[in-house]
């Protein structure tokens, strides 16, 4: 690995910022190349090829994706399917033609079937259709597993598929229409407190249970997979712990020093009641995501409060 240049796509995204930092810490800044959509348009196959020729890496960590919240997924399902399908197919094809030594690809836990049984292990991936609301995105990302197996079989491309859980942390997407539950709550509490309001309404009854993973933990595991894992068998990367939405809401409220009342609108849907990722395969490799939720939330909130004023419409810095 010390002789290989590592290229990270999607480097300015949420997970990308954490991963680039972890790669630089492990391999040195001079051996890590970070690129984003400003550098190359990876929806264009020729740009994928050009990127590899220009940067000449031995390894690629492929994080580039077209992502958004549930509202955006409902409004633009074709865009999510089309663009993410190209991010997958272009990168794997370009990597094989280039003779890349190793490719690490990440996808989301939303690609698991809507009816998957928690804790969700990797064997359940093909047991049904994902949640309809985000199926365009989820199915396109899921094709990375097929691509990994196919290009390994035909071209000998050594690729690894990782499935991070519900990520949160610094650099998350805090935009109102696009954010997931942790950044959405953090921003709502912050702005409610700023306005001096004493009540806030959350959807559902707070009983759904989720599994949250601090993005920094996931990023720090990437070098291990670069150095030690050479299989297309996907691996869940998450905490494997259960946290109710109600507990999350109360915890963030306390940490942000807001003394108002949380109202639960039970006329709104709860969504999937339980979604926990099985991490036995990860643990069997001697790995885990260990940052306690409380500590991870402290880091996330601190970063958000420091950076809020720098954005005109939420944060995606």
N, C-alpha and C positions, 0 to 999 in steps of 0.2 A: 504493500500500500504506500509506503514512503516514496516509491518511485513513480506512483501514478498520480496524474492530475485529476481532481474531482470536480465535475461540473454539476451545479445545482440549478435546475430550471424552476420558475416560480419563486425565485429567491426573495422577492419583495412582498410576497404574500404572508399571511399569518404564520403558518407553520414554517414557511421558507426562511423567515428571519431567525427563528429559533434554530433551524437546521444548519444554516450557514455559520452561525456562531459556534455550534457544536463541532462542525467540520473543521473550522479554522483553529479551534482549540486543540483538536486532535492532530491535524496534519500541517498546520501552519498556514498563514494567510496566502503565501505565495503559491501554494498547491491547490487552492480552492478558487474556482471561477464561478461567479454568480451571475445569472442572466434573468431577464424578465421580458415581458411583451414589448418593452421599449427597445430592446436589443434585437430580438428576432420574433417574427410572426410564426409560431409553431403550428398554426392552422394551415400553413403552406409547406408542403413537403420539401421543396427546394430550400426553404429557409432552415428547416431541420438539418438538412445535409450541410448547408453552409455553416451553421453553428458548430457542428462537430469538426468540420475541416478547419475553421478559424481557431477554435479553442483547443483542439487535439487532446481531448481527455481520455483517460483509461477507464474511468467510471463516471456514470451519470446518475444523479438522484433526481428523478423526474417528478416534480411536484406541481408543475403547471396544470391548471384546470380552470374551467369556467364555472364558478360557483355562486350561490346566492341563497337567500332565505326562501321559506315556503311560498311566500307571495310571488316572488319572481319565478319560482319553478312552476307555479300554476299558470302564470301569464305567458311564459316563454318556454314551454316544454320542448318544442322543436329545436330552439337555439341551444338548450342545454344538451340535448341528445347529439345534435350535429357537431357542435364544437368539441365536446369531450370525446366523441368517437374519433375525431381527427387528432386530438392530442395523444390518444392511445396509439392509433394505427401509424401515424406519421413517425412517432418517436421509436417504436419498435422496429419498423422497417428501416429507418435511417440508421439505427444502432446496428442492425444486422449487416447492412451493406458496408458500414464504416469499419466493422470488425471490433466493436466496443468490447472491452473485457468484462464489464459488469454493468447491469442496469438495476436500480432500485426504484420501484414504482409504488406509490401510495394511492389508496382508494378509501372510501368511507364506509362506515358500518351501516349506512342507510341502504346499501346494496343488498343486505340480507333480506330474505322474504319478510313480508309484513306479518306473517303468521309464525315466524321463527319463535322457538321456545327458549326463554331465558333460563340459565345463562346460555348465550348464543355461541356455539363453537363453530369452527371453520367448516365442519362437515355439513352444516345446514345451508350453505350459500346457494345451492341449486335446488332447494326444496320448495320453491314457490316464487311468486312475483313480489317485487318490492312495494312499498307504499305508493299508491297511485299518484299522489300529489307530486312526488319527486322522481317518478319512474324514468323519465327521459334522462336525467342526470345519472341516476343510480345504475341503470342498465348499461349505459355507455361506459361508466367507470368499471363496471363488473367485467367488461370485455378485456380488461387488462390481465385477468387471470387466464383467459383463453389465449391471449397474445403471448403471455409468458410461456405457457406450455407449448404452444405451436412453434414459436421461434427457437425455443430450446431444442425441440425435436428436429426441426428442419435445418437450422443454422448453427446449433450449438451455442446460442446466445445465453449467457448466464444471467438470468434475471430473477429478482426477488419481489414478491408482492406483500406489502404490509397494510394492515387495516387498523388505523388509529380509531379509538372510540370517540366519545363526545369531548372534543378538545376545548380548552379554554386557556386564557393566559394573556400576557402582554401582546400587543400588536393585533389582537383579535379585530373582527369586523363589527364595529359598534353602530353602523348605519341603521336607522330606524326600520327600514323596510327589508333589511337583509340579515340582521343579526340573529344568532341563536340564543338559547335561553339565558346563559350566564351574562354575556355582554348586554343583552336586552334589559335584563333586570338591573345591572349596574348603571346603565345610562338612565333608565327610568327613575331609579331612586335619586340619582344625582340631580336630575333636572326637577324632580318633584320637590326635593329639599331646597333647591335654589329658588323656586317659586313660592316657597312657604306653605305649600299645600300639606294637609294633614291626613289624606287618605289616598290609597292607590288601589286599582282594581287589577286582579290577575285572572286569567282564564282558568276555567275548571274548578276543581275543589282542592288541588294541590297534592292529591294522592299518588299520581304517577311516579314511578321510580326510575331513575336513570343512573348511568355509570359515567362519571366524569374523569378525564385524564388531563393533567397539566401538560401543556404543549412542550415545555422545556424537558420533561421526562422522556417524551417520545423522541424528541430531537437527539438527546444524548445516547439513545440506543441505536441510532442509524449507523454510526461507525462500527458497532459490533456486527451488524448484519453485512456491512461491506467486507469485513475481514473474515467472518466465520460462517456465514450461512449461504449455501449454494443450492437452493431448491426453489421450485416454483410453487411449492405448497405454501399457501398464504398463512400469515400469522397475525392474530389479533394483538394489538398493542393498546392496552387500557389498564385501568386500576382494578377492575373486577369488583368494585365496591358499590353498594346500594345507597342512593341518596334520593329522598323524596323531593318533589318540587316544592312542597310546603316548607320543608326543612331548609332547602336552598334559599327560598325567599326570606325566611326569618333570619338566616345566617347573614346574608348580604345586607339586609336591613340594619342589623346590629352593627356590622363592621363599618357601614357608611354613616352611622350616627344619626339615623333618621328615626324620629319617635312617633310617626303617624300610625295609621291603622291599615292593615291589608284587608281588602274586601275580595272575596272569591266569587266570581260570576259563574255559578254552576249551570247556567243556560248555555255556556260555551263548552266545546268538547275538551275532554282531557287528553285525547290522543291515545297512543299506545300506552297501556297501563304499566307494563314492566319491560324494560329493555336494558339488560345487563350482558356484558360480553364475557365469555368464558376465556380465561387467560392461562389455562393449564399448559397449552403448547408453549407460550411465552415463558412461563415459570420453569418448564422443563429444560429450557435453554439456559437457565440460571439468571433470567432477566425479570424485571418488574418495573412498574411505575409507582414510585414510593412517596412522592410529595403529597402530604396530607391536604385535603380539600381546603381546610382553613388557611393553611400557609399559601397555597396557590391563589386563593381568592384575595388574600392580602396583597400579593404581588400584582395581581390584575387590577385591583381597585386603585392601588398607589399609582400604577402606570397611567390608568385612565384619567385620574384626577390631575395628574401632572400635564397630560397632553390634550385635555379637552379643548382648551382655548385655541389650540393650533389648527382646528378644523372648523369649517363653516357648516358642515352637515354631518355631524357625528365624526367618527374617527376611522380612518383606514390609512395610516401614515406609512 
